[in-house]
Amino acid sequence: MDAQAAPLPGSEPVSGRRVLCRMCGQPLRDRASRLWGLGPDCRRKLAVRSAPAPARHEVDQDALPGL
């Protein structure tokens, strides 16, 4: 392997422009964070806050009068 190998795509900021986290405003340093627009800590916080949808259950109801 060459010691002067090119960096991986997405490992450096594009044209020196800083990309900031949409949630906290910190600079994003890795490719996955820039793709999501969120840093790893903010993605983790959102994953904790998002809860699964409650299970659906049928309820026995009386028929409406007149139908």
Summary of the structure (lengths in Angstrom):
residues: 67
radius of gyration: 23.8
end to end distance: 79.3
largest distance: 83.4
contacts: 94
relative contact order: 0.13
helix: 28%
strand: 3%
